[in-house]
Amino acid sequence: NAEFVLGLETGISRRREKLAMHCRKAIEEDIADDLKDLLKSWLANMNDPDVTRDLRFKIEEGVSREIPRSIGTKRDLLHTILRLKDLIVKKSIWAIGGDGWAYDIGYGGLDHVIAENHDLNILVLDTEVYSNTGGQASKSTPIGAVAKFAAKGKSVRKKDLGRMAMTYGYVYVASVAMGASKKQFLDAII
């Protein structure tokens, strides 16, 4: 669920802040200038996935070269940075679920997560019915649609989850039909 993913994102963010703290301390130490430059570049761009992806192995190599020349707290600091190397690259964090989860049973949690304004992505796979119960009408079923327990057609409009999310002002919403345009779907995911 979205709240679980929010917890993951929060944990990763806090661990990355600790890595940033260790990098700042390392810059103050007597380390090679090229490593200082790499760490400064990472700190300036730590939330850019492309830049951090390019820096990861360079930082890992630089720290590995510096450790044998280090002693005491400087050595411990560099070992800590090396242990946290999996956090160098900015991660793309996703909550993925169906429309039953997003529109109905999990909506309160989903809304809470959206309201927190954390850097994570949410993908709702909208089949417009409760698929796991055999196709019952749901809040995502469009008006007039015929579904199980809505044989005469659903009498109320579909909940507009995307519009509701956009009311926060900082949410990007893409609505795509996978079968209509695979390119648009892929562009929205990227």
C-alpha positions in Angstrom: 0.0 0.0 0.0 1.0 3.6 -0.4 1.7 4.2 3.3 4.2 1.3 3.3 5.9 2.8 0.3 6.0 6.2 2.0 7.7 4.5 4.9 10.3 3.0 2.5 10.9 6.4 0.9 11.2 8.1 4.3 13.8 5.6 5.4 15.8 5.8 2.2 15.7 9.6 2.4 17.0 9.7 6.0 19.7 7.2 5.2 20.8 9.4 2.2 20.9 12.4 4.5 23.3 10.5 6.8 25.4 9.7 3.7 25.4 13.4 2.8 26.5 14.2 6.4 29.4 11.8 6.1 30.4 13.2 2.7 30.4 16.8 4.1 32.7 15.5 6.9 35.0 13.8 4.5 35.4 16.9 2.4 36.7 18.7 5.6 39.4 15.9 5.9 42.7 15.7 4.2 41.6 13.6 1.2 42.6 13.7 -2.4 41.3 16.7 -4.3 39.6 14.6 -7.0 37.6 12.7 -4.3 36.6 16.1 -2.7 35.4 17.3 -6.1 33.4 14.1 -6.6 31.8 14.4 -3.2 31.0 18.1 -3.7 29.4 17.3 -7.0 27.3 14.5 -5.4 26.2 16.8 -2.7 25.1 19.5 -5.2 23.2 16.9 -7.3 22.2 14.2 -4.9 18.6 14.4 -6.0 19.3 14.1 -9.7 19.2 10.4 -10.7 21.3 10.9 -13.9 24.1 12.7 -12.2 24.2 10.4 -9.2 24.2 7.4 -11.5 27.3 8.8 -13.3 29.1 9.6 -10.0 28.5 6.3 -8.1 31.4 4.2 -9.4 33.7 7.2 -9.5 33.0 7.9 -5.8 33.3 4.2 -4.9 36.7 4.0 -6.7 37.9 7.3 -5.1 37.0 6.2 -1.6 38.5 2.7 -2.1 41.8 4.4 -3.2 41.8 6.7 -0.2 41.1 4.2 2.5 44.6 2.5 2.5 46.1 6.0 3.0 43.9 6.8 5.9 43.9 6.2 9.6 41.6 6.7 12.6 38.4 8.6 12.2 39.1 9.5 8.6 39.4 5.8 7.7 36.2 5.0 9.6 34.4 7.9 7.8 35.5 6.6 4.4 34.5 3.0 5.3 31.0 4.3 6.3 30.7 6.1 2.9 31.7 2.9 1.1 29.1 0.9 3.2 26.4 3.3 2.1 27.3 3.3 -1.6 24.0 1.8 -2.5 22.4 5.1 -1.5 24.6 7.2 -3.9 22.2 6.9 -6.8 18.8 8.6 -6.4 16.2 5.9 -6.4 12.8 6.0 -8.2 10.3 4.8 -5.6 6.9 3.4 -6.7 3.6 2.4 -5.1 1.7 0.2 -7.6 -1.9 -1.0 -7.1 -5.2 -1.5 -8.6 -8.2 0.8 -8.7 -10.0 -1.1 -5.8 -7.0 -0.1 -3.6 -6.6 3.4 -4.9 -10.3 4.5 -5.3 -11.8 2.6 -2.4 -10.2 0.6 0.4 -6.8 2.3 0.3 -7.9 5.8 -0.7 -7.5 7.3 2.8 -3.9 6.1 2.9 -3.2 7.1 -0.7 -4.6 10.6 0.0 -2.4 10.8 3.1 0.7 9.9 1.1 -0.1 12.4 -1.7 -0.6 15.1 0.9 2.8 14.5 2.4 4.5 15.7 -0.8 7.3 13.1 -0.8 9.3 12.2 -3.9 7.6 9.0 -4.9 5.5 7.7 -7.8 2.1 6.1 -7.7 0.8 3.8 -10.5 -2.9 2.9 -10.4 -3.9 0.1 -12.7 -7.5 1.0 -13.4 -9.7 -1.8 -14.8 -12.8 0.3 -13.9 -14.3 -2.7 -11.9 -13.3 -4.8 -8.9 -11.4 -7.3 -10.9 -10.6 -9.7 -8.0 -14.3 -10.1 -7.1 -15.4 -10.9 -10.6 -16.0 -7.5 -12.1 -18.3 -5.7 -9.7 -18.9 -2.0 -10.3 -16.7 0.2 -8.2 -15.9 3.9 -7.7 -13.8 3.7 -10.8 -16.6 2.3 -13.0 -17.8 5.0 -15.5 -21.4 6.2 -15.4 -23.7 4.0 -17.4 -21.2 1.1 -17.6 -22.7 -2.4 -17.1 -20.9 -4.5 -14.6 -21.7 -7.2 -12.0 -24.3 -5.8 -9.6 -24.8 -2.9 -12.0 -26.8 -4.7 -14.8 -28.8 -1.5 -15.6 -25.6 0.5 -15.8 -23.8 2.4 -13.0 -25.9 5.4 -12.0 -23.2 7.8 -10.6 -20.0 9.2 -12.2 -16.6 7.7 -11.9 -14.5 9.2 -9.1 -11.8 11.4 -10.7 -8.8 10.3 -8.7 -6.3 12.2 -10.9 -8.2 15.5 -10.6 -8.4 15.0 -6.8 -4.6 14.4 -6.6 -3.9 17.5 -8.7 -5.8 19.8 -6.3 -2.7 19.6 -4.1 -0.9 21.7 -6.6 2.4 19.8 -6.7 1.2 16.5 -8.1 1.9 15.5 -11.7 -0.8 13.2 -13.1 -0.6 11.3 -16.3 -3.6 9.3 -17.5 -2.9 6.8 -20.3 -4.5 3.9 -22.0 -1.8 1.3 -22.4 -3.3 -0.2 -25.5 -3.9 3.2 -27.2 -0.4 4.4 -27.3 2.5 2.4 -25.9 4.8 5.4 -26.5 2.7 7.8 -24.4 2.4 5.2 -21.7 6.2 4.7 -21.6 6.8 8.5 -21.7 4.5 9.0 -18.7 6.3 6.3 -16.7 9.7 7.8 -17.5 
